[in-house]
Amino acid sequence: MSLLFTNARLIDPETKTESMGSLIVENGVIIAQGSEITTHKADKVVDCQGKCLAPGIVDLGVKVCEPGERHKESYKSAGRAAAAGGVTTIVTRPDTTPTIDSPETLEFATRRANEAAPVNVVPMAALTKDRAGREMTEFGFLLDAGAVAFTDCDHVVTDTKVYARALIYARSLGALVIAHPQEPVLSKGAATTSGKFASLRGLPAVSPMAERMGLDRDIAMVEMTGVKYHADQITTTRALPALERAKANGFDVTAGTSIHHLTLNELDVADYRTFFKVKPPLRSETDRLAMVEAVKSGLIDIISSMHTPQDEESKRLPFEEAASGAVALETLLPAALRLYHAEQLTLAELFRAMALNPATRLGLPSGRLCEGAPADLVLFDPDAPFVLDRFKLHSKSKNTPFDGQRMQGKVLATYVAGEAVYRRN
């Protein structure tokens, strides 16, 4: 089947350009795109009416709570939320119940994802068994079973000898290791970032230096082992010089940040609103602006949702006791468009960080509009205003910090391999 998109505002993250033109898809693959395409016989023609057509988002670090906690999120509900948010590939975390730390649990998760989710699902596996930091997992078998990276998520491996062995083994197999840069003792029990605001609210806090210390340790381990390394979330100004030095020294290091740390700050916690409790905690406005600039310069490579569903019972608690995390598959794009409307990042820069760079880091062919790339696409109107109602989200859990907020940017349609998996009514 062939598909022709006409009158589209093409957002190309590889060339960092925006241009009016057309795009042709055959058998799920892009065969041509550009302004000179005027006539082409296709089975179906989609008039984009001047709206934006971009590569589908590749969201690195999505938690799907299946198995074990399907009441929070299943592959079916997460897939629907992703499609409604313009996310065509979700890269899932292994911090489930039980942990995805064996070929058997990984194959179960992959089978369930393929059955239930309308978008691409690629899994990560745990770095150590049960994410306990004592014994590394069977990397070779897990790679064969489809794991694209290894991570213990927010469980920092404190035994550096175990950590070193795992990194050396990952290096021998060419595997990517994703880590959460935090000094675990300093950050334990923290609900917000240290400073005047935390003191006034009487909340347990952590210094931004905890992130810097964790990243410094990880970079030293990268230098020692030569492993491919990705820091899942860089959120503080103090961590940026260490990241810059690591890249300047030629280490195979990349870094990401979450959409919440790019668009919210510590003051949004206000009157102990637990939907704003995330991990790491929200930072100062100075840190937020520094993260935006780091994305623009390319120092931070990837923007992700860090989608973490939590049920009402775990959020309806005092701020200190409430669970961390927020759902963000459907809010990732409209929240990111805040940076576009504020003229801080262009659309091409946003999609470079949300689609091209994560796909490239994981060795996936998506995230592009070039010939031969899979036709994983999102058609959206960046200017359409709306007020977010959390109860209309497709996710089972509704813990979003953007509830009731005015936002701009609606997904009109999402395509996976040229097939429409979502259309806005």
N, C-alpha and C positions, 0 to 999 in steps of 0.2 A: 504494500500500500504506500502511495506517495501523498505527501502533505505539503502544501505551499502556504507559508505565512507571508502576507503582503502588508505594505503600509505599516511596517514595524519600526520602532525606535530600538535598534539593535545595540545592546550593551555587551561589548567585547572586553573581558578582563585581560586577555592576553595582549592585545594591542593598546589597552587602556583608552578605548575610543567609544563614542556614541555616534551613531549615524542612522539616517532613515534608509530603509531598504527592505529586502525580502530574504527569506530563508527557505530552502527546499530540503525535505526529509523523505528518504526512501528506505523502506524496510527497517525503520527504527534508527537510522543513521543520517546525520547531516551530510548532504552531498554538495551544497553550495550555499553561499550567503553573500549579500552585497547590494549596493545601490543600482548596479547595472542589470540585475535580473528583472526583466519586464514581463516576459511570457514564458510559461512553462505549463505543460499539461500535467495536471495532478488529479488524483482521485478526490481530494478535498482541498478547498481553499479557505483559509482563515484570514479575514480582514482584521488586522490588529487596530485599525482606526487611530494610528499614531501612538498607541500605548507601548510600553517597554517590553521587549522580549530579551530575556537573559538566560544564561545557563542556570539550571536548577541548583539550589543551595545544597552543599555537602556539609552536613552538620556533625561535627566531631565531638563526641562526648555525651550522647543521649542515653538517659537511663530509662529502660523499659523494665517494668517490675514483674516480668514473667520469666521463669516460674516463681511461685512463692507469695507474691503480693499483687495478684491480678486486679484486686479491687482498686489499686492506685493507678495502674496503667497496664494495658495489654498491647501486644503487637498490632492488634486490629485497631484499637483506639489511637495508639501512637502513629500508626500509618495514616489514618484519616487526618489527624492533626497536622502531620508533616505535609501531606498533599495540600491541605487548605492553607498552609503557610508557605508554599513554594519550595519546600524541601523535597528533593528527589532522591537523596541518599542520606540515610541516618546511620551513623557509626556508633554502635551501642557499647555501653560500658559493662564490665563484668561484675559490678557490685550488686548482684542480685541475691536472692535467697532460694537455693544455695548459690554460692559463688560459681561463676563460669571459669573453672580452673582445670577442667579435664576435657578430652576429646568428646566424651559422651554428653556432658552438659552443653558443650558448644554445638554439637550436632543437633541436639534437641532444640536449642534456641534458634538455630538456623532453619530447621524444618518448620517450626512454628511461624517464624517470620515470613518465610516463603509462602506459607498457606494463607496468612491473615493480612499481611501488609501490602498495600497497593504500590509502595515505593521500594526502592532498593534498600536492603538492610545488610550491612557488613559488620561483623562482630569483632570486638577486641576481647582478649583473654587476660586472666589475672597473671601478674608477674610472679607471685608466690602463692602457695596453696592456701586457700581460704583467705587470701589477702592478709595473712598473719605475719609475714615478714621473716619466717623461719626456714622455709624450704621452697626452692624455686619450682615452678611448674614444668611440665614436659613440653618445652618450646617447639621441638621438632614435630611432634604429633599434633600439637595445636595449630601450627602453621599449615600442616597438611589438611587439617579439618576446616581451614578457612580463616583463621585469625589474621587480622591485618596489623595488629600492634599488641603490646603487652603493657598492662598498667594495674597498679593496686589502687587506683583512683585516689581518694583522700586519705588512705592509710599509708603513711610514710614509712618506708623500711628503715628502721633505726639501726639494725645490725649491718654495719658497713661491709663486713666480710661476706655476708650473704648477698648483699646488694652488689658488691663487686663481682662475685661469681656469676650472678644472674646477668649482669651487663656484659661480661666477657663471653658468656654462652650466647647471648643475643647477638653480640658482634660477630661471632663465628658463623651465625646463620643469616646475617644481614637483616635481622629483625629490628623493628622500631620499638623503642621503649618510651612510654609517656608517663611523666611523673608530676606530682603535685608539690611544687616547691614551697614548703613551709617547715620551720623548725617545730617539731611536734610537741615538745614540752612547753614552749612559750605559747603556742597557739591552742593548747588543750583547754576546752571549756570556754573559749572566747566567743562573744556574741556580737562584738562590734570592734572598730579600730580605735586604739588608744588616742586620747586627746581630750579637749575641753568638753566636747559633746558627750562622750562616753562617761566622763566624770559627773557631768550634770545629771545624766540619766541613771547613774549608779549601776551601770552594766559592766560585766566582766569584759575586758578588752585585751587586744593583742597589738603589740608594736608592729609597724610596717617592716621593721628590721627582721622579723621572723621570716618573712618571705625572702628577703635578701640573703639571710643566712642559709636557708634551705636551698636556694638557687646556687649559691657559692659552693656548697657541698656537692651538689649534683654536677656542676661544671667541672669540678676537680675529678670526679669519678669518670666523667666523659673523657677528660684529658688522659686519664690513666688507662681506660679501656678502649677508646675509639668507637664507642657505640653510637648508633643513630638515636638522637634524643629529642624529645619534644616536651616543653613545659606547658602543662594544660592551661594554666591561668597565671598571667603576670598582671598584677593589679596595682602596684605601687611604684612611685618614681624611684625609690631607692634601689629597686631591682634592675632598672634599665641599664646602668653602666656595666654591670656584670654580664648582662646579656649581650651588650654591644661588644665587649672585649672578647667574649666567646666566639662570636661570629667573625670578628676581625682576626682572630687566631686561626680561623679555618676549621673550627670544630663543626661537626655535622649536627647543628643545633637549630631548632626552630621553636617558636613560642606562640601561644594563643592567649586570648582573653575572652571574657564572656560579654554578651550584649548588656547585661545588667551593670557591669563595671564601666561600660562606655556611656551609659545613658542615665545612671542614677548615682547618688552619693550618700554619705552617711547621714545627712540631715533628713533624707526621705524616711528614715525609721520613725521620725516624729514621735507620736504618742505610742511607742512600742508596737507598731504594726508588724506583725510577724510574717506577713507576706514579703516583707523586705529583708527578712533574715536569710542570707545566702552564705555560701562558703567559697572562698574567703569572704569576710564581712565587707560590706560596702565601705569604700574609702572616701577620702576628702575630695573636694572639688578640684583641688590642684592635681591630685593623682588622676582623677578622671580625665582631665584635659590632657595630661601627659600621655595617657594611654591612647587617646584619640590621635595625638600627634605621632605616637610610635607606630600606630597602624598606618597612618598616612605615609610615613617615611619608609615603611617596610621592616622596621626593627621588630615589630610584632607581626607575625605572618597571618594568623588565622583568627577570625571571629566565630564564636560558636554560641549556641543557646545554653549549654550546660543544663539541659532540660532535666529537672529533678522533681518528679511528682511526689506530693505528700498529701495525705488525706486530711479531712477537717479536724479530726481528733488530735493529730500530731501538731497542727498549727494553732488550734484554739487553746493555747496555753500561755503562761507568762513568757515574755520574750526570751529570757535566759533559758527556759526549759523547752521551748518550741523547736521542732525539727528545722534544719536548714534546707533551703532549696526552693526553686520556683519552676513552674512549667513555662516553656518558652518556644515550643516548636511553631506555634501559630503567631506569636508576637515578635519573633526574631526579625523578620523583614520590616514590618511597620516601625519597630523600635529603631532598627538601623537607619531607616529613612529619616529619622529625626536628625541624624548627623548630616544627611544630604540636604535637608531643608535648612539647617543651620549653616550651610556652606562650609562645613568642616571636612567632608569627604565627598568625592564624586561618586556617581553610581558605579563607574568602572572600578574605582578603588574599593568600594564596598564588596562588589562581586568577586574581585580578585581575592579578598580576604575570606569571603564566605563560600566560594565555589572553587575557583582555580587552585588556590594554594593548598587547601585541605586535600583535594583530589590528587594533586601532584605529590604531596608528602606521603600519601598512602599508596601511591602507585596506581591510582584509578584513572580510567580514560575520560571521565566526565569533567564538568566544570569549564567547558570550552564551547565556542561556537564555530570552530574550524571544521573543515572538511574531514570526514571520517570519525568525528566524535559522536558518541551516542546522543540521540535527540531527547535528552533530559532537559526540559525547558520550563521556564515560568513566565507567564504573561501577566503583567501587573500595571496598575495605574498608580504612580507614585504620589499623586496629588489628591486622591479621593479621601475625604475626611470621614471619620467615624468615631463613636464613643465605644470603648471596649466594654463588653459585658462578659464577665468571666463565665457565666452560666451558659453562654452560647459556644464556648470552646469545645472542640471535639475530644480533648483529653478527658479521661475519667476524673482526674484531680483538677481542681480549679484554683490552685494556689499561684496566682499571678500578681505581681506588684503593679501591673498596669490596669487593674480593674477600675472602671469608671473614668479613665483618662482619655482625653482627646488625642487621637492619633491620625496620621495620614499614611495612605498606602494600602491598597487592597489587591489581593491576588485575584485575578480574573480566571486564570486556568493554569493547570499544572500538567505537564506531559512527561511520561516516562517511556523511553524508547519509542517516541512518537505517538503513544496512546494517551488520551486524556484520562487522567486519574482524578481530576477535580475540575469542576466548572462552577463559578459563582452564578447563582440564579439571577 
